[in-house]
Amino acid sequence: MPNINSANNRFLNQPVTTTATNYIALPSDVIIEVTNTSAPRTITLPTPLVNGNVGKSFLIKDSSGAASVNNITVMPASGTIDGIASLVISANYGVVQVYCDGTAYYSYSNSGTGTLAVIERTFTTSGTYNPTVGMLYCEVEMVGGGGAGGGATATTAAQNSLGSGGGAGEHSFGLFSAAQIGANQTITIGAGGTGSSGAAGSVGGTTSFGSLMTTTNNYYTQNSALTTLTLPAAASAGTLIQIAGVGAGGWILAQNAGQSINFGNQVTTTGTGGSIASTNQYDGADILCVVANTQWVVRAASGNLKVT
């Protein structure tokens, strides 16, 4: 009969330690079962540079079946696992198996963990993104606030009037390294444009991921009558709005109190009395916010714009 001593029976007849909280592993532990993940858990392994730890193996298992919601971080008291600070169990019923060579830990036969783990987070309100320990890259997808629909003008009893529907915000995608993300990134969720009875609604707000990525608000006007757009009352510096004319009625970009738009050596009247507008059907403009909420600059323009 051959003597079988493989990874498949390494944990045969070994003691099982159960924990429902964070746990500091003992050198005598072998199998550590995490039974409760109502909150993120951390399993701390003994320091590898200790006599007796050479060849030591640990198996850490999510038996709660909910590690995808609250991850389990496995990390040594000092040193690394596979050259990084920790491994993360991010799949339900995932498992980490590691051994120590006396200087560091190394993993093998893991499920739902390590650098291949994908951890998704969704933000519907503004907040802060704090990367998971050991993150290598972060994929970011975001959508800007959509613009409100166009207003319908007043009519007589024998007439009908319709306003165009609102537009979706820009969808953006980016891939960033851990070095680019740093300790954290501030997330701003742009609000949707505000509709107005009998008048055009406002443009949507900007969604941003720190200074690494910002959505652009794009609009094209297609009405036969003049379309009025209004700058967002709140906008961070760097917010970009792009407008293109298609309809014969043209467009006008109105302002809120305290706002102004610079176009070359011209500047609009500060406040609600100021605006820029197309003079021909296919005129367009890119307008960039340079001072949060108040000051905007026409970065590029096609055709001839009217400054009021």
Buried (B, 14 or more C-beta within 10 A) or exposed (E): EEEEEEEEEBBEEEEEBEBBEBBEBEBEBBBBBBBBBEEBBBBBBBEBBBEEBEEBBBBBBBBBEBBBEBBBBBBBEEBBBBEBEBBBBBBBBBBBBBBBEEEBBBBEEBBBBBBEBEEEEEBEEEEEBEBBBBBEEBEBEBBBBBBBBBBBEEEEEEEEEEBBEBBEBBEBEEEBEBEEBEEEBEBBBBBBBBBBEEBBBBBBBBBBBBEBBBBBBBBBBBBEBBBBBBBBBBBBBEBBBBBBBBBBBBBBBBBBEEBBBBBEEEBBEBEEEBBBBBEEBBBBBBBBBBEEBBBBBBBEBBBEBBBB
